[in-house]
Structures are given as structure tokens and as C-alpha cells.
């Protein structure tokens, strides 16, 4: 599944490196000297109990939430040490699907997809229209969705439209924040399949914040667990099963997890 799976960790290219990052809001320390690497071409599932800071770390990596200490490096560049032009070049290589899609309600789907193009590029309207239609097709939406507004879309279509916007600039890394939340099991499975297909065809690296056990079992190459303000463990599903921590045991070896694992084995 992972094109890098046969390599050792030491030989894989790190595209995102978080080192000793601490984030706090007043006296409330949410992340404490947290470190994490993300490798090129993998789908990383980032999990943890509600309120542990999964989305806080995502927003910190994207520069939306300030950190007290530590470093975040993307493509080998320390984000605290680069100038505005370099930061813009990095940002253009990142795509983000925020939780619930976060589409602009007053814009059509086509206009939503074009937001990153307008922000970073100087393109003729005709070309932007063509690119938006290509992105729609890429995520499996019909052409007539382009002129609809978010209020006219189903939950699954909103997720796909938001993913199309995240892919607008052909990024190297895509950040997905709870991409299958609110979707029925069939819709969630279809979305997982789409993410895996896009990773394989576009060479994407995917950082996925999720609670969805199905996603972790079916498409994630590696999992990192957030707890006690740090990354408790990272590795494969098998590594999660062996890790001796009450929350990790309950999450990955509980009744629902066993049912999913049994279903996966039956389908294999």
C-alpha cells in the first residue's frame, strides 16, 4: 500500500518535522515538547482522545496557532527562519481540508475551488474555470456541482468539494481534519478510497486527523497517537495493538475495533 513501506525509517524522506513543540493557552499547556515526523508518500493517521490537541497541532503546523517553543520544518525549511516569499512557496505546496469542509457559503463550488488560485496565482478566469472543473472531476463530483452553493450539497459532496479546493494548487502535502466525520459508513468508505487513490496517482503525502477506526484500518500506512500532551506511540496497526497504554488498548482493541479487524480479515 505505502510505496515507502519496504524502506527503513532512516531512508525515507521526512517532509514534515515537528520538534519539541509546546503550545499553551494561558496556563493551559496543550502540547508539551511534542515531536513527530511525516514521511513522503505516506498516509498518516493522527488520533487521540477528544480535547487532547489534535487540531491544535494541525493549526500550529499551518501557522494558524502560535507555539511557545520548538520548531516546525516543512520540506527541510524551518518555518521560523524563512522569509515571506519562501513561506508563500511552502504554503502553495500544502492543501488543507478543514473539519466540516469550511466552504464559503456565499461562493459557488467553482468559486470555492478557485480561492487558492486567486490568492497565490495570477491566472485568466477561463483557465481558472478549466482547472476548477478538472479538480471537480478528480474528486468524483459531477460537472453540474460547479455552480451549486454549499447549502445545496449533501455532506459527502461538501467533503469532496472541500478536497477539490485543497487540491487546487497541486500540493505535495494534504492535511485532512476529520474528513469522514458526519458521513455514513458507505460515504466514509468511498472518501477513504478516494484519498488512497489520490495519494497513489498524485504522489501526495496525507496527514489525516481522524477518529474513524475504519480509516485507520483501511488506508493509513502509519498511525500516531496523541496523549499526555505528546506523541505516545507511532507505527502500524500491529504496533498499536501491542502498545501498553489504557487509552490505546481501549481504542484499538475494544469491541468495535475487533469487529473492524475481523471484517478486514474476512475481506482480505
ABEGO torsion letter per residue (X at the ends): XBAAAABBAAABBBABBBBGBBBBBEABBABBGBBBBBBBGBBBBBBEBBGAGAAAAAAAAAGABBBABEBBBBGGBBAAABBAAAAAAAAAABBBBBBGGGBBAABBAAAAAAAAAAAABBBBAAAAAAAAAAAAAAAGBBAAAAABBAAABBAAAAAAAAAAAAAAAGBABBBBBGAABGBBAAAAAAAAAAAAAAAAAAGBBBBBBBABAAAAAAABABBBBBBGGBBABBEBAAAAAABBBAAAAAAAABAAAAAAAAAAAAAX
